[in-house]
Amino acid sequence: MREAFVDTASGLLAGDPRTALVLADISADAFLPAQRRHPERVLNVGIREQLMVGVAGGLALTGMRPIVHSYAPFVIDRAYEQIKLDLGHQDAGAVLVSIGASYDAASAGYTHMSPGDVALLDTLDGWTVHVPGHRDEVAGLLRAAAAGDDRVYIRLSTLENRAAHAPRGLTVVRGGGRALVVAVGPMLDPVLAATAGLDVTVAYTATPRPLDTAALRALAGTDVVLVEPYLAGTSSRLVAEALADRPHRLLALGVGRAELRRYGSPKDHARWHGLDAAGLRASISGWL
């Protein structure tokens, strides 16, 4: 996904003089060719993530369309105040593109993990959030985001599904009758493996904000399972609001809130949080 982002962003810089890219050292080497061609629109501020977002806000106020990029904990957690003030309060638009996700860079320690990034953005108004589940979903989402003027967050990961799917809305991947299981982004393949043989509908979305509540209402019965690759329960409020007029049960699965003070690999963390196929199978079948 990172390579797809670099290729697409470089193409946008070449084709649209409104596009700017603001970095804080991360991926700077990958963007060197673009920086040589467009030195006035590819800006590397060094390891100053708050400044990175502030610069993006200023560029947006001049009519530019800034793309901001770093690891999720650096661009969201560390720069949250600047996101809140320099973008949100100024009503300035930007496209934030992160790598690292919840635990892709687990070997680098907790400094490089951000399971709470989407929950943080939920405290602010007007954000669209994309969580692509495959590299082939990245280009279209980024091009559409760059063409607008709103605030968009694209959360990239090294974890991906075997095939791309429609990244917007809520798309049925497998039909069933007993429950609806919503898989966000790269959680689709683990969910499909975990629910094999179960009488459930599996639906996919790579755009949890805004959540496609119309499709959710059309597909949901009494039981809904929500599987997200970030903090468990991040989208629970939206599901509850969408189904407030009907009796329902909700099982929200995702990264646990108990802090794991260990390194490990992404596969280790998926297992520890119950987000591998075996863990999901146990949680879903036990709940049903």
QUIJO-V425972 format. One record per helix or strand of 3 or more residues. SS is the DSSP state (a for helix, b for strand). FROM is the first residue (numbers start at 1). TO is the last residue. If there is no record, write none. Layout:
# QUIJO-V425972
ss=(SS SS)
from=(FROM FROM)
to=(TO TO)
This chain:
# QUIJO-V425972
ss=(a b a b a b a a b a a a b a b b b a b a b a b a a)
from=(2 19 32 42 49 65 72 80 94 106 110 117 127 135 151 171 179 185 200 213 223 236 249 266 277)
to=(15 23 37 44 61 71 78 89 99 108 112 121 130 147 155 174 184 194 205 219 231 242 255 272 287)
